[in-house]
Amino acid sequence: MREELQLGNEDLADPEIAALLEQTGLAQKVGSLPLGADTPLGKLEPGSADLSEGQWQRLALARAFGRQARFLVLDEPAAALDALAESRIYRVIRDIGATRCTTTLYVTHRLAAARSADEIIVMKDGRIIEQGTHAALLAGDSYYAQMFNTQRKWYLRRQVAEA
């Protein structure tokens, strides 16, 4: 895990590694590994440990934040996570990203994640068709509003059906 985090950032020191693991929710997993952060990861090496899809995703985020990139592109950063973990990871991205990078670009189909963006760019068929804040895009009869309300109705419909 240490090597994964230091990939492209060899100067990342142990205190920074520990902080990134804590902030991304991986500290407990590292503590359970036989060699801690020095445990080989994957399935190929004897004595190695594999991670869940969500843990691999959080490790990739920790590595990206460790680099302190000025521009970070995240393509479906919570795709392998359950709803609670997704909420936590977006909070982590917001909190760590605010201090470690200038701009974060989300590529996502999960419009709940888009709500927190300063600016939303809506694409269709490879072209930008709308741009604005969540509130501004919802105010009109925009394509974004139609998509957002469709997703929202799905959750509301399920709540009514489950009640």
Order of alpha helices (4+ residues) and beta strands (2+ residues): alpha-alpha-alpha-alpha-beta-alpha-beta-alpha-beta-beta-alpha-alpha
